[in-house]
Amino acid sequence: MNTALAIAPDEHIDSIDLLPPESVIEALQRIRPHTHVTPLVGSNLLNEWLGHEVVFKAEGFQRIGAFKIRGALNALLALKEKNELPAEVVAFSSGNHAQAVALAASMLGIKATVIMPEFVSKVKQQATRSYGAELILTKTRQEAEELAAKFKAEGKYFLHPSADNHVIAGQGTTCYEALQDGITADAIFAACGGGGLLSGTWLAAQLLKPKAKIFGAEPLIANDAAESYRAGKIMAFADTPMTIADGARTLHVSELTFQYLKKLDGFYEVPEDRIIYWTQWLQHLLKITVEPTSAMAMAAAFEWLKTQKTRQHVLVILSGGNVGAAAHRQIWEKDYLDQPPKL
């Protein structure tokens, strides 16, 4: 069952100007020397079963195994360009942003302090430490956010995982890279945690595929963004929703990302068993490691394709490939590979 949702606290933001789409191009120019151009992959068998063409942007091949390095690195490099790079950066994260900030800080020679809830994957905790960050563990996500706010109030530079213009532009390079390859995309699907990836995806699409529909995917038990989209105001969880899609265990989206999310064509809320189902099937068909958070995007695409009368071309962003042992056991506790994904 969902933890109860309530209206999020007012962030006291009067108005927000959206980034120009060209900011994604600037971000790509900034980070390209330091990041990988991740591959586009697909499955002929899946396309045959569905009667549509699905192309996947595989960010599991990115540095730190996820798209998050794009936003963190873009933000810190932009500060360096202005001679404003701090001596220390503080972040909170449920996993991949932590690793991204730790690596980006290490690359630029500054200290990183990362606050994570103790239930975060041990693999992601260890990876964050291995990149040189000081790791602080809290009991809950709420405590992590409150401690980060305390550090910010003390004057330390805080890099939010999604509510930052440079982070959003950097995350948008994921979609922009994919579209640069000239693929056809009638619709684009990406997972939603804090909304940074989807915000950047919307910006990138305006540059190369402005007519493409863009949809967010979210766990049914962690559906604050979908509920916010419907309500027209930000809804928040008081406690962390413990979905297997750990990248979507956010309490609420920010005022900044919400301005972009309102422009999407919709959200799909994915039950836990369907997240696991598509995690298994994508790993089997694509022969790569896929995080449950990533698999949600394909679950959403599948539901959308059920409603289509003509052949569609779909881009699915697989946001990462970091899976810890506990999540791996949960993913494979029940075998879904005897149920082919046919429309």
C-alpha positions as CSV (number, residue, x, y, z in Angstrom):
1,M,0.0,0.0,0.0
2,N,1.1,3.6,-0.6
3,T,2.3,5.8,2.2
4,A,-0.2,8.6,2.5
5,L,0.4,11.6,0.3
6,A,-0.1,15.2,1.3
7,I,0.5,18.6,-0.3
8,A,4.2,19.4,-0.2
9,P,5.5,22.3,1.9
10,D,5.6,25.6,0.0
11,E,9.1,26.3,-1.4
12,H,8.3,30.0,-1.6
13,I,9.1,30.2,-5.3
14,D,7.2,32.9,-7.1
15,S,8.0,32.0,-10.6
16,I,10.4,29.8,-12.5
17,D,11.8,30.4,-16.0
18,L,12.3,27.2,-17.9
19,L,15.8,26.6,-19.4
20,P,16.3,27.2,-23.1
21,P,16.6,23.8,-24.8
22,E,20.0,24.8,-26.1
23,S,21.3,24.5,-22.5
24,V,21.4,20.7,-23.2
25,I,23.8,21.3,-26.1
26,E,26.0,23.4,-23.9
27,A,25.9,20.7,-21.2
28,L,26.9,18.0,-23.7
29,Q,29.8,20.1,-24.9
30,R,30.9,20.6,-21.3
31,I,30.8,17.0,-20.2
32,R,31.6,15.1,-23.3
33,P,35.4,14.9,-22.7
34,H,34.6,13.3,-19.3
35,T,31.7,10.9,-20.0
36,H,30.9,8.0,-22.3
37,V,28.6,8.1,-25.3
38,T,26.4,5.2,-24.3
39,P,25.0,2.7,-26.8
40,L,21.6,2.3,-28.3
41,V,20.5,-1.3,-28.0
42,G,17.4,-3.3,-29.1
43,S,15.9,-6.7,-29.5
44,N,14.6,-8.0,-32.8
45,L,12.6,-10.6,-30.9
46,L,10.9,-8.0,-28.7
47,N,10.1,-5.9,-31.7
48,E,8.6,-8.9,-33.4
49,W,6.5,-9.8,-30.4
50,L,5.2,-6.2,-29.9
51,G,4.8,-5.2,-33.6
52,H,6.6,-2.0,-32.8
53,E,10.2,-0.8,-32.8
54,V,11.7,-0.1,-29.4
55,V,15.2,1.4,-29.0
56,F,16.9,1.6,-25.6
57,K,19.5,4.1,-24.5
58,A,21.7,2.0,-22.2
59,E,23.0,4.3,-19.4
60,G,24.3,1.3,-17.5
61,F,27.4,1.7,-19.7
62,Q,27.9,5.3,-18.4
63,R,30.5,6.1,-15.8
64,I,29.2,5.1,-12.3
65,G,26.7,2.9,-14.2
66,A,24.0,5.5,-14.5
67,F,23.0,8.8,-16.1
68,K,23.5,10.7,-12.9
69,I,27.1,11.6,-13.6
70,R,26.0,13.8,-16.5
71,G,24.1,16.2,-14.3
72,A,26.5,16.3,-11.4
73,L,29.5,16.8,-13.6
74,N,27.8,19.5,-15.6
75,A,26.9,21.4,-12.5
76,L,30.4,21.3,-11.0
77,L,32.1,22.1,-14.3
78,A,29.9,25.1,-14.8
79,L,31.0,26.4,-11.4
80,K,34.6,25.8,-12.3
81,E,34.2,27.8,-15.5
82,K,33.0,30.8,-13.4
83,N,35.8,30.3,-10.9
84,E,33.1,29.4,-8.3
85,L,34.0,25.8,-7.6
86,P,33.6,25.2,-3.9
87,A,36.1,23.3,-1.7
88,E,33.4,20.9,-0.7
89,V,30.1,19.7,-2.2
90,V,27.3,18.2,-0.1
91,A,24.5,15.9,-1.5
92,F,21.8,13.5,-0.4
93,S,20.9,10.5,-2.5
94,S,19.2,7.1,-2.7
95,G,22.2,5.8,-4.7
96,N,23.3,6.9,-8.1
97,H,23.4,10.7,-7.5
98,A,25.7,9.9,-4.5
99,Q,28.1,8.0,-6.8
100,A,27.9,10.8,-9.4
101,V,28.7,13.6,-7.0
102,A,31.5,11.5,-5.4
103,L,33.2,10.8,-8.7
104,A,32.6,14.4,-10.1
105,A,34.1,15.9,-7.0
106,S,37.1,13.5,-7.1
107,M,37.7,14.4,-10.8
108,L,37.8,18.1,-9.9
109,G,39.8,17.7,-6.7
110,I,37.3,18.8,-4.2
111,K,35.7,17.1,-1.1
112,A,32.3,15.4,-1.3
113,T,30.1,14.7,1.7
114,V,27.2,12.5,0.8
115,I,24.2,11.7,3.0
116,M,22.3,8.5,2.3
117,P,19.5,6.5,4.1
118,E,20.9,3.3,5.6
119,F,18.6,1.2,3.6
120,V,20.3,2.1,0.3
121,S,22.0,-0.7,-1.6
122,K,25.3,-1.7,0.0
123,V,26.8,-1.7,-3.5
124,K,25.9,1.9,-4.0
125,Q,27.2,2.8,-0.5
126,Q,30.5,1.1,-1.2
127,A,30.9,2.7,-4.6
128,T,30.3,6.1,-3.2
129,R,33.0,5.6,-0.6
130,S,35.4,4.2,-3.3
131,Y,35.1,7.4,-5.2
132,G,36.5,9.2,-2.2
133,A,33.3,10.7,-0.6
134,E,32.6,11.0,3.1
135,L,29.4,9.0,3.6
136,I,26.9,9.8,6.3
137,L,24.1,7.3,6.8
138,T,20.7,8.2,8.3
139,K,17.7,6.2,9.3
140,T,15.3,7.8,6.8
141,R,15.3,9.8,3.6
142,Q,13.6,12.6,5.5
143,E,16.6,12.8,7.9
144,A,19.0,12.8,5.0
145,E,17.2,15.7,3.4
146,E,17.1,17.6,6.7
147,L,20.8,17.1,7.3
148,A,21.6,18.3,3.8
149,A,19.5,21.4,4.4
150,K,21.4,22.0,7.7
151,F,24.8,21.8,5.9
152,K,23.4,24.2,3.2
153,A,22.3,26.7,5.9
154,E,25.9,26.5,7.3
155,G,27.2,27.8,4.0
156,K,28.3,24.5,2.3
157,Y,27.6,24.0,-1.4
158,F,24.6,21.7,-1.8
159,L,24.0,19.9,-5.1
160,H,20.4,18.7,-5.3
161,P,19.9,15.5,-7.3
162,S,17.3,17.1,-9.6
163,A,16.3,20.6,-8.5
164,D,19.2,22.3,-10.2
165,N,19.3,23.9,-13.7
166,H,22.7,22.5,-14.6
167,V,21.8,19.1,-13.3
168,I,18.6,19.1,-15.5
169,A,20.6,20.2,-18.6
170,G,23.2,17.5,-17.9
171,Q,20.6,14.8,-17.6
172,G,19.0,16.0,-20.8
173,T,22.2,15.0,-22.7
174,T,21.1,11.3,-22.3
175,C,18.1,11.8,-24.6
176,Y,19.9,14.3,-26.8
177,E,22.7,11.8,-27.5
178,A,20.1,9.2,-28.4
179,L,18.2,11.5,-30.8
180,Q,21.4,12.7,-32.3
181,D,21.9,9.2,-33.7
182,G,18.9,9.9,-36.0
183,I,16.5,7.4,-34.6
184,T,12.8,7.8,-35.1
185,A,10.9,8.5,-31.9
186,D,7.2,8.8,-31.8
187,A,7.3,8.5,-28.0
188,I,10.0,8.7,-25.4
189,F,9.8,7.0,-21.9
190,A,11.9,7.6,-18.8
191,A,11.6,6.9,-15.1
192,C,10.7,9.5,-12.6
193,G,12.3,9.9,-9.2
194,G,12.9,13.6,-8.5
195,G,12.1,14.4,-12.1
196,G,15.5,15.7,-13.3
197,L,15.9,13.1,-16.1
198,L,12.4,13.7,-17.4
199,S,12.9,17.4,-17.3
200,G,16.1,17.2,-19.3
201,T,14.4,14.7,-21.6
202,W,11.6,17.2,-22.4
203,L,14.2,19.9,-23.1
204,A,16.2,17.6,-25.4
205,A,13.2,16.5,-27.3
206,Q,12.3,20.1,-28.1
207,L,15.6,20.4,-30.1
208,L,15.4,17.3,-32.2
209,K,11.9,15.6,-31.8
210,P,9.5,18.3,-30.7
211,K,6.5,16.3,-31.9
212,A,7.4,13.2,-29.9
213,K,5.2,12.3,-26.9
214,I,7.0,12.1,-23.6
215,F,5.8,10.0,-20.7
216,G,7.1,9.4,-17.2
217,A,7.1,6.0,-15.4
218,E,6.7,5.7,-11.7
219,P,6.1,2.9,-9.2
220,L,2.5,2.6,-8.3
221,I,3.5,2.6,-4.6
222,A,5.7,5.7,-5.0
223,N,3.5,7.7,-7.3
224,D,3.9,11.2,-5.9
225,A,4.8,12.7,-9.3
226,A,1.8,11.1,-11.1
227,E,-0.5,12.3,-8.3
228,S,1.1,15.8,-8.5
229,Y,0.6,15.8,-12.3
230,R,-3.1,15.0,-11.9
231,A,-3.6,17.4,-9.0
232,G,-1.7,20.3,-10.5
233,K,0.2,20.8,-7.2
234,I,3.1,19.0,-5.6
235,M,2.1,16.0,-3.5
236,A,4.6,14.5,-1.0
237,F,5.2,11.3,1.0
238,A,6.0,11.7,4.7
239,D,8.0,8.4,4.7
240,T,10.1,6.7,2.0
241,P,8.0,4.4,-0.2
242,M,9.9,1.2,-0.3
243,T,9.6,0.3,-3.9
244,I,12.1,-2.1,-5.5
245,A,12.8,0.8,-7.9
246,D,15.2,2.5,-5.5
247,G,15.9,5.4,-7.8
248,A,12.3,6.4,-7.4
249,R,12.2,6.4,-3.6
250,T,11.9,10.2,-3.5
251,L,9.5,12.0,-1.1
252,H,8.3,14.5,-3.7
253,V,9.4,16.4,-6.8
254,S,10.7,19.9,-6.6
255,E,9.0,23.1,-7.8
256,L,11.6,23.4,-10.5
257,T,11.2,19.9,-12.0
258,F,7.4,20.1,-11.6
259,Q,7.3,23.0,-14.1
260,Y,8.7,20.5,-16.7
261,L,6.7,17.5,-15.6
262,K,3.5,19.4,-16.1
263,K,4.4,19.6,-19.8
264,L,4.6,15.8,-20.3
265,D,2.0,13.8,-22.1
266,G,1.3,11.7,-19.0
267,F,2.5,9.2,-16.4
268,Y,2.3,5.5,-16.1
269,E,2.2,4.0,-12.6
270,V,3.8,0.5,-12.5
271,P,3.0,-2.2,-10.0
272,E,6.0,-3.9,-8.3
273,D,5.4,-7.2,-10.1
274,R,5.5,-5.5,-13.5
275,I,8.7,-3.6,-12.5
276,I,10.3,-7.0,-11.7
277,Y,8.8,-8.6,-14.8
278,W,10.4,-6.1,-17.1
279,T,13.7,-6.1,-15.2
280,Q,13.9,-9.8,-15.9
281,W,12.9,-9.6,-19.5
282,L,15.1,-6.7,-20.4
283,Q,18.1,-8.4,-18.9
284,H,17.3,-11.6,-20.8
285,L,16.6,-9.9,-24.2
286,L,19.2,-7.2,-24.1
287,K,21.9,-9.3,-22.3
288,I,22.8,-6.3,-20.1
289,T,22.2,-5.4,-16.4
290,V,19.1,-3.3,-15.9
291,E,18.1,-1.5,-12.7
292,P,14.4,-2.0,-11.7
293,T,14.1,1.8,-11.9
294,S,15.1,1.6,-15.6
295,A,12.7,-1.2,-16.3
296,M,9.7,0.9,-15.3
297,A,10.2,3.0,-18.5
298,M,9.7,-0.2,-20.6
299,A,6.7,-1.2,-18.5
300,A,5.2,2.2,-19.3
301,A,6.0,1.9,-23.0
302,F,4.3,-1.5,-23.1
303,E,1.1,-0.1,-21.7
304,W,1.1,2.8,-24.2
305,L,1.8,0.5,-27.1
306,K,-1.3,-1.5,-26.2
307,T,-3.4,1.5,-27.2
308,Q,-1.7,2.2,-30.5
309,K,-3.3,1.2,-33.8
310,T,-0.3,1.7,-36.1
311,R,3.4,0.7,-35.8
312,Q,5.2,3.0,-33.4
313,H,8.9,3.9,-32.9
314,V,9.7,4.3,-29.2
315,L,12.8,5.4,-27.3
316,V,13.2,4.0,-23.8
317,I,15.8,5.5,-21.6
318,L,17.4,2.8,-19.4
319,S,18.7,5.1,-16.7
320,G,21.2,2.7,-15.0
321,G,22.5,-0.7,-14.3
322,N,23.5,-0.8,-10.6
323,V,21.9,-3.8,-8.9
324,G,22.9,-4.9,-5.4
325,A,22.7,-8.5,-4.1
326,A,19.5,-8.0,-2.1
327,A,17.7,-6.4,-5.0
328,H,19.0,-9.2,-7.3
329,R,17.5,-11.8,-5.0
330,Q,14.2,-10.0,-5.0
331,I,14.2,-9.6,-8.7
332,W,14.7,-13.3,-9.3
333,E,12.6,-14.7,-6.5
334,K,9.9,-15.5,-9.0
335,D,10.6,-16.4,-12.6
336,Y,8.6,-14.4,-15.2
337,L,10.5,-15.6,-18.2
338,D,7.8,-18.2,-19.0
339,Q,5.4,-15.2,-19.7
340,P,6.6,-13.6,-23.0
341,P,5.8,-9.9,-23.4
342,K,3.4,-10.1,-26.3
343,L,0.7,-7.5,-27.0
